[in-house]
């Protein structure tokens, strides 16, 4: 299925949002954001952008999206909270935003999913929950894990590893490294392992090596820039 992980490049926004900002609640000029979405639709091969965008709150809520959830205008308010979207509707693009969190796209052939997995969502197992909601045989699913903050830069207190170990037990240990009084946590690795444990073959999971903090000139990074930034996205279209 057509899918993409965007970065900061190739759009028309300016200032703190330069240039490919796709966040609709960042304070950017709406005309610029609409043009950025027009370009996104073209990249995805869509004649008309029919995008389903959720209000993300670091939950494990998965929404079964259809054209009732597609926005006529990307600035129409999202009246639902979800951090995962699943659809079987042909021609509908699912979009999740990120700026250090992990975007995960799932292609089951008969259904697709887009997931926003921050550390809270990862600790809730949201990627594996979206996989179950696909209703497809896990062995036939292809998964794409996009650019996010890497273990090189995601330094946390004990609450994050505690949450991961609470969900995954010893399976989480290889993705957590003690660093003095802090910990470095590999969110992409944890999401990959959760999908493997849920039945997706390791060879069917592609993981971007890019760290959004290290490459903050290429990607939006909340940890680097705070709120003075745009958002990139992961998007997938059901055909």
C-alpha positions in Angstrom: 0.0 0.0 0.0 1.2 3.6 -0.6 2.8 4.9 2.6 5.2 7.6 3.7 7.1 9.0 6.6 7.6 12.7 6.1 10.4 15.0 7.3 10.8 18.7 7.6 11.7 19.2 3.9 9.7 19.9 0.8 6.9 22.1 2.1 5.9 25.8 2.1 5.7 26.8 5.7 8.1 29.3 7.2 9.6 30.5 10.4 9.6 27.9 13.2 7.5 25.6 10.9 9.8 25.6 7.9 9.0 23.8 5.7 6.9 20.6 5.6 4.8 21.1 8.7 1.8 18.8 8.8 0.6 19.6 12.3 -2.8 21.3 12.3 -2.6 22.6 15.9 0.9 24.1 15.9 -0.1 27.7 15.1 1.1 27.6 11.5 -0.5 29.5 8.6 -3.5 27.4 7.6 -2.9 28.1 3.9 0.6 26.7 4.1 -0.5 23.6 6.0 -3.2 23.0 3.4 -0.6 23.2 0.6 1.6 20.8 2.5 -1.2 18.4 2.6 -1.8 18.8 -1.1 1.8 17.9 -1.6 1.4 14.9 0.7 -1.6 13.7 -1.2 0.4 13.9 -4.5 3.3 11.9 -2.9 0.8 9.2 -1.9 -0.7 9.2 -5.4 -4.1 10.5 -4.2 -6.1 12.7 -6.6 -7.9 14.2 -3.7 -6.6 14.1 -0.2 -9.0 12.2 2.0 -7.2 12.2 5.3 -8.3 10.7 8.6 -6.6 12.6 11.5 -7.1 11.8 15.1 -6.7 13.8 18.3 -3.6 12.1 19.8 -3.4 11.9 23.6 -0.8 9.1 24.2 -3.5 6.5 24.7 -3.9 3.0 23.4 -7.2 3.8 21.8 -7.6 2.3 18.3 -10.3 3.8 16.0 -11.8 1.9 13.1 -11.9 4.7 10.6 -14.1 5.1 7.6 -15.0 8.1 5.4 -17.1 9.6 8.2 -13.8 10.3 9.8 -12.2 11.9 6.7 -11.8 15.6 6.9 -13.1 17.8 4.1 -10.6 20.4 5.4 -7.6 19.3 7.5 -8.5 22.1 10.0 -11.9 20.7 10.7 -11.8 19.7 14.4 -11.2 16.0 15.1 -14.1 14.9 17.3 -12.4 11.7 18.5 -9.4 10.8 20.5 -7.2 7.9 19.2 -3.5 7.1 18.9 -4.2 4.3 16.4 -6.3 4.2 13.2 -7.3 1.1 11.3 -9.3 1.0 8.0 -10.5 -1.2 5.2 -11.9 1.8 3.3 -10.3 2.1 -0.1 -8.9 5.6 -0.9 -8.7 6.7 2.7 -5.4 7.9 4.1 -4.6 7.4 7.8 -2.3 10.0 9.3 -0.5 10.0 12.7 1.8 12.8 13.8 5.2 12.6 15.5 8.1 14.7 16.6 10.2 12.1 18.5 7.4 9.5 19.2 7.4 6.4 17.0 5.1 6.3 14.0 4.2 2.7 13.0 2.4 1.7 9.8 0.9 -1.7 9.2 -0.1 -3.2 5.9 -2.3 -6.3 6.1 -3.4 -6.3 2.4 -7.1 -6.2 3.3 -6.6 -3.5 6.0 -4.1 -0.9 7.0 -3.2 0.9 10.3 -1.3 3.9 11.4 -0.1 4.2 15.0 1.4 6.9 17.2 3.5 5.2 19.8 5.1 7.5 22.4 6.7 5.9 25.4 3.2 5.7 27.1 1.6 4.1 24.0 4.6 1.7 23.7 4.2 0.7 27.3 0.5 0.0 26.6 1.4 -2.2 23.6 -0.5 0.0 21.1 1.2 -1.4 18.0 0.3 -5.0 18.8 -3.3 -3.8 19.6 -3.5 -2.2 16.2 -2.2 -5.4 14.7 -5.1 -7.3 16.3 -7.6 -4.8 15.1 -6.4 -5.3 11.5 -8.1 -8.6 11.5 -5.4 -10.0 9.2 -3.1 -13.0 9.8 0.0 -11.5 11.5 2.2 -13.6 9.3 1.0 -11.7 6.2 1.4 -8.2 7.7 4.2 -5.8 6.7 5.2 -3.3 9.3 7.1 0.0 8.9 8.6 1.8 11.9 9.5 5.3 11.1 12.0 7.9 12.3 11.8 8.7 16.0 14.1 9.6 18.8 16.7 6.9 19.2 18.1 5.2 22.3 21.2 7.4 21.7 19.1 10.4 22.8 16.1 9.1 24.7 17.3 9.4 28.2 14.6 8.9 30.9 14.0 8.4 34.5 13.1 4.9 36.0 9.3 5.3 35.2 9.8 4.5 31.5 11.8 1.2 31.9 9.5 0.2 34.7 6.5 0.6 32.4 8.2 -1.4 29.6 9.2 -4.2 32.0 5.7 -4.2 33.4 4.3 -5.0 30.0 7.0 -7.2 28.4 9.0 -8.6 31.3 12.4 -9.8 30.3 11.6 -9.2 26.6 12.1 -5.5 27.2 15.5 -5.8 28.9 17.7 -5.7 25.7 16.1 -2.3 24.8 16.9 -0.6 28.1 20.4 0.5 29.1 21.4 2.1 32.5 23.2 5.4 32.1 24.3 6.7 35.5 21.1 7.7 37.3 19.2 7.6 34.0 18.2 5.1 31.4 18.4 5.0 27.6 15.4 3.4 26.0 15.1 2.1 22.4 11.4 2.8 21.6 11.8 1.6 18.0 13.3 -1.7 19.2 10.5 -2.2 21.7 7.8 -1.7 19.1 9.5 -4.0 16.7 9.8 -6.7 19.4 6.1 -6.3 20.4 5.1 -6.9 16.7 7.4 -9.9 16.5 5.9 -11.4 19.6 2.4 -10.8 18.1 3.3 -12.8 15.1 4.8 -10.5 12.5 7.8 -12.1 10.9 11.1 -10.2 11.7 11.8 -10.0 8.0 8.5 -8.2 7.4 9.4 -5.3 9.7 11.3 -2.3 8.4 12.8 0.0 10.9 14.2 3.5 10.1 17.6 4.0 11.6 17.1 7.8 11.8 17.0 9.5 15.2 14.8 12.7 15.1 16.9 14.4 17.8 20.3 13.7 16.2 18.9 14.8 12.8 16.8 17.8 14.0 17.7 19.7 10.9 15.8 17.0 8.9 13.1 16.0 11.3 10.9 17.7 13.9 12.1 16.9 17.4 10.1 18.0 20.4 13.0 17.2 22.8 15.2 19.5 20.8 12.8 22.4 19.9 10.0 22.1 22.4 6.7 23.6 21.2 8.4 25.9 18.7 8.2 23.4 15.9 6.0 21.6 13.4 5.1 17.9 13.1 5.9 15.2 10.6 3.7 12.3 10.0 3.3 8.7 9.0 0.6 8.1 6.5 -0.7 5.0 4.7 -3.5 4.6 2.1 -5.8 1.6 1.7 -6.2 0.7 -2.0 
